[in-house]
Amino acid sequence: MDQFNTLSEFLLQAGTQYRVFDMGRRVQKISTDLFSDFEHAVAPYPYPLQQHAWLAVLFWNKQQSQEHYVWFLKLPLDERGLLEQASRNQFLELVVNALGKSMNKEPDQEQQSALDHNPIIFKPSEQKLAAFTSQVRQVMKLAPSSYMTPALDYLNTPEQHSQWQEIGYQGLADIASKADDPLFNQAIVNALPVLPSQTFCALCCSLENIAIDTAIADVLLNQLKQAINESDLNHVIHAARALSHAKGPGFQQQALDALYSSELIKTERDIVVIIAGRYWQLITTEDSALLFLEAVATLNVEQDIFNQLFSDVVGIPTSRTAMLSALRNPQRSEKLAHYIAKLISG
């Protein structure tokens, strides 16, 4: 262990190449420099979720094998968003003992069990795993999965739309990952307004990980506004998710404004949850933070729920200052002031 202080150092010294992906708020590749700074606790994790960094570390060694391996790691963070290194160090020690410094050992049954059941190992949801697999294939310049062509045929053939049970997340995730390709882009644009609820929602779950362009965002914004008018909460949530990473802040802000203007935000907790989970990048000013907190307070949620939502957003480095400033804003409502007083008193 003396030679290795971080996972990135271990992977490099073992002769492997690696890529790191965030698996928390959305599936996205993060730079190895950012991962190194995070591992050395010199920079907070930029996308924390529930006070953890949810990561996929993909690694391979072309000299030894054509296989690719992945660790899904849920790394705990301190109150500043920095890595709590004890858990990572324990996992690293297990890895070195099980695989050796060159990663050429075969772990015994006990060592493999210790790795598999380590508390920082997690299993992604089926949706997240599909999005991750698609992005890995893109990054590694691998062919898409065999599920993509049937999914594309499904989108392009309205007569098949009732057969949504036959379409899995992987095919839709593969299509979403190619949304910049005109062929796939047009298929998505044409299909979104006419898909049954099940595949509309599944496709939106894939699109939330992609920086969608104007053509797709236009359709989704119309779908969002229509769903709000019809009080269709399921469609509202999924259209909002898909718009949360649209290119340029304009579509994101329009979607957020539509959520805040809807009657649903006064009664449905899921709306503020989606704002916290997917629109954190727009909570960067005192006014935007106050608007979010007032929306939570209006719902009359339990104090624990308020505390959890506050803690989730204040833990994001780009939102922290705004959220803390909003606590002291003299324009806050009496109801919000009551929540804040209980939050501070613990």
HUKA-V967468 format. One record per residue. N is the residue number from 0. PHI is phi as a letter, one per 20 degrees, with the letter a starting at -180 (NA if undefined). OMEGA is omega in whole degrees, -180 to 180 (none if undefined). D_LAST is the distance of its C-alpha to the last C-alpha in Angstrom with 1 decimal. Layout:
n=N phi=PHI omega=OMEGA d_last=D_LAST
n=N phi=PHI omega=OMEGA d_last=D_LAST
//
This chain:
n=0 phi=NA omega=-174 d_last=40.1
n=1 phi=g omega=-176 d_last=41.1
n=2 phi=e omega=-171 d_last=42.5
n=3 phi=c omega=176 d_last=39.5
n=4 phi=d omega=-177 d_last=36.1
n=5 phi=b omega=176 d_last=35.1
n=6 phi=f omega=-179 d_last=36.1
n=7 phi=f omega=177 d_last=37.9
n=8 phi=f omega=180 d_last=40.0
n=9 phi=f omega=-178 d_last=40.8
n=10 phi=f omega=180 d_last=41.9
n=11 phi=f omega=-179 d_last=44.1
n=12 phi=f omega=177 d_last=45.7
n=13 phi=e omega=177 d_last=46.4
n=14 phi=n omega=-179 d_last=48.5
n=15 phi=e omega=167 d_last=46.4
n=16 phi=e omega=-178 d_last=45.5
n=17 phi=b omega=174 d_last=42.1
n=18 phi=c omega=-177 d_last=40.1
n=19 phi=c omega=180 d_last=36.3
n=20 phi=c omega=170 d_last=34.7
n=21 phi=f omega=-179 d_last=31.2
n=22 phi=c omega=-175 d_last=30.5
n=23 phi=e omega=-175 d_last=27.1
n=24 phi=f omega=169 d_last=26.9
n=25 phi=b omega=178 d_last=30.7
n=26 phi=e omega=-179 d_last=33.5
n=27 phi=b omega=178 d_last=34.9
n=28 phi=f omega=174 d_last=36.7
n=29 phi=c omega=-173 d_last=35.0
n=30 phi=f omega=177 d_last=37.2
n=31 phi=f omega=177 d_last=37.9
n=32 phi=f omega=179 d_last=37.1
n=33 phi=f omega=180 d_last=33.6
n=34 phi=f omega=179 d_last=33.1
n=35 phi=f omega=178 d_last=34.6
n=36 phi=f omega=178 d_last=32.3
n=37 phi=f omega=-179 d_last=29.3
n=38 phi=f omega=179 d_last=30.7
n=39 phi=e omega=178 d_last=31.2
n=40 phi=l omega=175 d_last=27.6
n=41 phi=d omega=178 d_last=29.1
n=42 phi=b omega=177 d_last=27.7
n=43 phi=f omega=177 d_last=24.5
n=44 phi=f omega=-172 d_last=25.3
n=45 phi=f omega=-175 d_last=26.1
n=46 phi=c omega=-178 d_last=25.3
n=47 phi=f omega=176 d_last=22.2
n=48 phi=b omega=-179 d_last=21.2
n=49 phi=l omega=177 d_last=18.2
n=50 phi=m omega=176 d_last=17.8
n=51 phi=c omega=167 d_last=21.4
n=52 phi=e omega=-179 d_last=24.9
n=53 phi=e omega=-169 d_last=27.1
n=54 phi=c omega=166 d_last=30.6
n=55 phi=d omega=177 d_last=34.2
n=56 phi=d omega=-180 d_last=36.5
n=57 phi=e omega=-178 d_last=40.1
n=58 phi=b omega=-178 d_last=42.8
n=59 phi=a omega=177 d_last=46.5
n=60 phi=c omega=-176 d_last=49.5
n=61 phi=f omega=-178 d_last=52.7
n=62 phi=f omega=-175 d_last=54.8
n=63 phi=d omega=-173 d_last=53.9
n=64 phi=a omega=173 d_last=53.2
n=65 phi=e omega=-178 d_last=52.8
n=66 phi=f omega=173 d_last=49.7
n=67 phi=d omega=-178 d_last=46.2
n=68 phi=c omega=-178 d_last=43.1
n=69 phi=b omega=169 d_last=39.4
n=70 phi=d omega=171 d_last=36.1
n=71 phi=d omega=-170 d_last=33.1
n=72 phi=d omega=177 d_last=30.2
n=73 phi=d omega=-171 d_last=26.4
n=74 phi=e omega=-178 d_last=25.3
n=75 phi=f omega=-179 d_last=21.6
n=76 phi=d omega=174 d_last=20.2
n=77 phi=e omega=-175 d_last=17.9
n=78 phi=f omega=177 d_last=15.3
n=79 phi=e omega=-178 d_last=18.4
n=80 phi=n omega=179 d_last=20.2
n=81 phi=e omega=-179 d_last=22.7
n=82 phi=f omega=168 d_last=24.2
n=83 phi=e omega=-163 d_last=23.1
n=84 phi=f omega=-176 d_last=26.7
n=85 phi=f omega=-179 d_last=26.8
n=86 phi=f omega=178 d_last=26.8
n=87 phi=f omega=-179 d_last=29.4
n=88 phi=f omega=178 d_last=31.5
n=89 phi=f omega=179 d_last=31.6
n=90 phi=f omega=180 d_last=32.8
n=91 phi=f omega=178 d_last=35.3
n=92 phi=f omega=177 d_last=36.7
n=93 phi=f omega=-179 d_last=37.3
n=94 phi=f omega=-179 d_last=39.0
n=95 phi=f omega=-180 d_last=41.3
n=96 phi=f omega=-175 d_last=42.2
n=97 phi=e omega=-172 d_last=42.9
n=98 phi=d omega=-176 d_last=44.7
n=99 phi=n omega=-175 d_last=46.0
n=100 phi=f omega=178 d_last=45.8
n=101 phi=d omega=179 d_last=48.1
n=102 phi=l omega=-179 d_last=46.5
n=103 phi=d omega=176 d_last=49.9
n=104 phi=e omega=173 d_last=49.1
n=105 phi=d omega=-178 d_last=48.8
n=106 phi=f omega=175 d_last=45.7
n=107 phi=f omega=-174 d_last=46.6
n=108 phi=f omega=-179 d_last=45.0
n=109 phi=f omega=179 d_last=42.4
n=110 phi=f omega=180 d_last=41.4
n=111 phi=f omega=179 d_last=41.3
n=112 phi=f omega=179 d_last=39.1
n=113 phi=f omega=177 d_last=36.7
n=114 phi=f omega=-175 d_last=36.5
n=115 phi=f omega=-175 d_last=36.2
n=116 phi=d omega=176 d_last=33.4
n=117 phi=f omega=-175 d_last=31.3
n=118 phi=f omega=179 d_last=27.7
n=119 phi=e omega=175 d_last=27.8
n=120 phi=e omega=176 d_last=30.7
n=121 phi=c omega=178 d_last=30.1
n=122 phi=d omega=-180 d_last=32.5
n=123 phi=f omega=173 d_last=32.4
n=124 phi=f omega=180 d_last=33.0
n=125 phi=g omega=179 d_last=36.6
n=126 phi=f omega=-179 d_last=36.0
n=127 phi=f omega=-179 d_last=34.4
n=128 phi=f omega=178 d_last=37.1
n=129 phi=f omega=179 d_last=39.8
n=130 phi=f omega=178 d_last=38.5
n=131 phi=f omega=-179 d_last=38.2
n=132 phi=g omega=179 d_last=41.8
n=133 phi=f omega=-179 d_last=43.2
n=134 phi=f omega=177 d_last=41.7
n=135 phi=f omega=179 d_last=42.9
n=136 phi=f omega=177 d_last=46.4
n=137 phi=f omega=-177 d_last=46.3
n=138 phi=f omega=-177 d_last=45.3
n=139 phi=e omega=-180 d_last=47.8
n=140 phi=l omega=177 d_last=50.5
n=141 phi=e omega=178 d_last=51.0
n=142 phi=f omega=176 d_last=52.5
n=143 phi=f omega=-179 d_last=50.2
n=144 phi=f omega=179 d_last=49.8
n=145 phi=f omega=-179 d_last=52.4
n=146 phi=e omega=-172 d_last=50.1
n=147 phi=f omega=-176 d_last=50.3
n=148 phi=f omega=176 d_last=53.8
n=149 phi=f omega=179 d_last=53.4
n=150 phi=f omega=178 d_last=50.1
n=151 phi=f omega=176 d_last=51.9
n=152 phi=g omega=179 d_last=54.8
n=153 phi=f omega=-180 d_last=52.5
n=154 phi=f omega=-176 d_last=50.9
n=155 phi=e omega=-175 d_last=54.4
n=156 phi=c omega=-178 d_last=55.9
n=157 phi=g omega=180 d_last=54.6
n=158 phi=f omega=-179 d_last=56.7
n=159 phi=e omega=-171 d_last=54.5
n=160 phi=f omega=179 d_last=51.2
n=161 phi=f omega=-179 d_last=51.2
n=162 phi=e omega=-174 d_last=51.3
n=163 phi=f omega=-179 d_last=47.7
n=164 phi=f omega=-177 d_last=47.2
n=165 phi=e omega=-177 d_last=49.5
n=166 phi=d omega=-179 d_last=47.4
n=167 phi=e omega=180 d_last=44.7
n=168 phi=f omega=-173 d_last=41.8
n=169 phi=f omega=179 d_last=43.7
n=170 phi=f omega=179 d_last=46.6
n=171 phi=f omega=177 d_last=44.4
n=172 phi=f omega=177 d_last=42.3
n=173 phi=f omega=179 d_last=45.6
n=174 phi=f omega=179 d_last=46.7
n=175 phi=g omega=-178 d_last=43.5
n=176 phi=f omega=179 d_last=43.8
n=177 phi=d omega=-174 d_last=47.3
n=178 phi=f omega=178 d_last=46.3
n=179 phi=e omega=177 d_last=47.9
n=180 phi=f omega=-176 d_last=51.3
n=181 phi=g omega=-180 d_last=53.2
n=182 phi=f omega=-178 d_last=54.3
n=183 phi=f omega=179 d_last=50.8
n=184 phi=g omega=-179 d_last=49.3
n=185 phi=f omega=179 d_last=51.9
n=186 phi=f omega=179 d_last=51.4
n=187 phi=f omega=-179 d_last=47.6
n=188 phi=g omega=-178 d_last=48.3
n=189 phi=f omega=-171 d_last=51.0
n=190 phi=e omega=-171 d_last=49.0
n=191 phi=g omega=-177 d_last=45.6
n=192 phi=f omega=-173 d_last=46.8
n=193 phi=d omega=-179 d_last=48.7
n=194 phi=f omega=170 d_last=46.8
n=195 phi=f omega=-174 d_last=45.6
n=196 phi=g omega=-174 d_last=41.9
n=197 phi=f omega=-178 d_last=41.6
n=198 phi=f omega=173 d_last=43.1
n=199 phi=g omega=-178 d_last=41.7
n=200 phi=f omega=180 d_last=38.2
n=201 phi=f omega=179 d_last=39.2
n=202 phi=f omega=178 d_last=40.9
n=203 phi=f omega=178 d_last=37.9
n=204 phi=f omega=176 d_last=35.7
n=205 phi=f omega=-177 d_last=38.2
n=206 phi=f omega=-179 d_last=38.6
n=207 phi=f omega=179 d_last=34.9
n=208 phi=e omega=-173 d_last=35.6
n=209 phi=d omega=174 d_last=38.6
n=210 phi=f omega=-174 d_last=39.2
n=211 phi=f omega=-177 d_last=41.3
n=212 phi=e omega=-175 d_last=44.0
n=213 phi=f omega=-176 d_last=44.9
n=214 phi=f omega=-180 d_last=47.1
n=215 phi=f omega=-178 d_last=44.5
n=216 phi=f omega=178 d_last=41.7
n=217 phi=g omega=-179 d_last=43.9
n=218 phi=f omega=-178 d_last=44.5
n=219 phi=f omega=179 d_last=40.8
n=220 phi=f omega=175 d_last=39.8
n=221 phi=f omega=178 d_last=42.4
n=222 phi=f omega=179 d_last=41.2
n=223 phi=f omega=-178 d_last=37.6
n=224 phi=f omega=178 d_last=38.8
n=225 phi=f omega=180 d_last=41.1
n=226 phi=f omega=177 d_last=38.5
n=227 phi=f omega=179 d_last=36.2
n=228 phi=f omega=-178 d_last=39.2
n=229 phi=e omega=-178 d_last=39.8
n=230 phi=l omega=179 d_last=36.1
n=231 phi=e omega=-172 d_last=36.6
n=232 phi=g omega=-178 d_last=33.0
n=233 phi=f omega=179 d_last=34.2
n=234 phi=f omega=178 d_last=36.5
n=235 phi=g omega=-177 d_last=34.0
n=236 phi=f omega=-174 d_last=31.4
n=237 phi=f omega=175 d_last=34.1
n=238 phi=f omega=178 d_last=36.0
n=239 phi=f omega=178 d_last=32.8
n=240 phi=f omega=-177 d_last=32.1
n=241 phi=f omega=-179 d_last=35.7
n=242 phi=e omega=-170 d_last=35.6
n=243 phi=f omega=-180 d_last=32.4
n=244 phi=c omega=180 d_last=34.6
n=245 phi=f omega=-179 d_last=37.6
n=246 phi=f omega=-179 d_last=39.6
n=247 phi=m omega=-177 d_last=38.8
n=248 phi=f omega=-175 d_last=35.8
n=249 phi=g omega=-179 d_last=37.8
n=250 phi=f omega=178 d_last=37.6
n=251 phi=f omega=-179 d_last=34.0
n=252 phi=f omega=178 d_last=33.3
n=253 phi=f omega=178 d_last=35.6
n=254 phi=f omega=-180 d_last=33.9
n=255 phi=f omega=178 d_last=30.5
n=256 phi=f omega=179 d_last=31.9
n=257 phi=f omega=178 d_last=33.5
n=258 phi=f omega=-179 d_last=30.3
n=259 phi=f omega=-178 d_last=28.6
n=260 phi=e omega=-175 d_last=31.7
n=261 phi=f omega=174 d_last=32.0
n=262 phi=f omega=-178 d_last=31.3
n=263 phi=f omega=-176 d_last=29.8
n=264 phi=f omega=180 d_last=26.6
n=265 phi=e omega=-174 d_last=25.9
n=266 phi=c omega=-172 d_last=26.0
n=267 phi=d omega=-180 d_last=25.7
n=268 phi=f omega=-178 d_last=22.5
n=269 phi=g omega=-179 d_last=24.8
n=270 phi=f omega=180 d_last=25.7
n=271 phi=f omega=176 d_last=22.3
n=272 phi=f omega=-180 d_last=21.9
n=273 phi=f omega=177 d_last=25.3
n=274 phi=f omega=179 d_last=24.5
n=275 phi=f omega=-173 d_last=21.5
n=276 phi=e omega=-173 d_last=23.6
n=277 phi=c omega=-177 d_last=27.0
n=278 phi=d omega=180 d_last=26.8
n=279 phi=g omega=-176 d_last=24.3
n=280 phi=f omega=178 d_last=27.3
n=281 phi=d omega=176 d_last=27.5
n=282 phi=e omega=-174 d_last=23.9
n=283 phi=c omega=178 d_last=24.9
n=284 phi=c omega=180 d_last=25.0
n=285 phi=g omega=-180 d_last=22.6
n=286 phi=f omega=-179 d_last=24.6
n=287 phi=f omega=177 d_last=24.4
n=288 phi=f omega=179 d_last=20.6
n=289 phi=f omega=178 d_last=20.3
n=290 phi=f omega=179 d_last=22.7
n=291 phi=f omega=-177 d_last=20.8
n=292 phi=f omega=177 d_last=17.5
n=293 phi=f omega=178 d_last=19.6
n=294 phi=f omega=178 d_last=21.3
n=295 phi=f omega=-178 d_last=18.2
n=296 phi=f omega=-179 d_last=17.1
n=297 phi=f omega=-178 d_last=20.7
n=298 phi=f omega=-177 d_last=20.6
n=299 phi=l omega=179 d_last=18.3
n=300 phi=f omega=174 d_last=16.5
n=301 phi=f omega=-179 d_last=13.9
n=302 phi=g omega=180 d_last=10.3
n=303 phi=f omega=180 d_last=10.3
n=304 phi=f omega=177 d_last=13.4
n=305 phi=g omega=-178 d_last=12.2
n=306 phi=f omega=-179 d_last=9.4
n=307 phi=f omega=-180 d_last=12.3
n=308 phi=f omega=177 d_last=14.8
n=309 phi=f omega=-178 d_last=13.0
n=310 phi=f omega=-179 d_last=12.5
n=311 phi=f omega=-176 d_last=16.1
n=312 phi=f omega=-179 d_last=17.6
n=313 phi=f omega=178 d_last=15.9
n=314 phi=f omega=180 d_last=17.1
n=315 phi=e omega=-174 d_last=20.6
n=316 phi=g omega=-176 d_last=22.3
n=317 phi=f omega=-179 d_last=24.3
n=318 phi=d omega=-169 d_last=21.4
n=319 phi=g omega=-176 d_last=18.7
n=320 phi=f omega=-180 d_last=20.1
n=321 phi=f omega=-178 d_last=20.6
n=322 phi=f omega=179 d_last=17.2
n=323 phi=f omega=178 d_last=15.6
n=324 phi=f omega=-178 d_last=18.4
n=325 phi=f omega=179 d_last=17.8
n=326 phi=f omega=-175 d_last=14.4
n=327 phi=d omega=-176 d_last=16.6
n=328 phi=f omega=-177 d_last=19.6
n=329 phi=f omega=-179 d_last=21.1
n=330 phi=e omega=-178 d_last=22.7
n=331 phi=f omega=-179 d_last=19.6
n=332 phi=f omega=178 d_last=20.0
n=333 phi=f omega=179 d_last=18.6
n=334 phi=f omega=178 d_last=17.2
n=335 phi=f omega=179 d_last=15.4
n=336 phi=g omega=178 d_last=14.2
n=337 phi=f omega=177 d_last=12.6
n=338 phi=f omega=-177 d_last=10.8
n=339 phi=f omega=180 d_last=9.8
n=340 phi=g omega=179 d_last=8.6
n=341 phi=f omega=177 d_last=6.2
n=342 phi=f omega=-177 d_last=5.3
n=343 phi=f omega=-178 d_last=5.3
n=344 phi=f omega=174 d_last=3.8
n=345 phi=n omega=none d_last=0.0
//
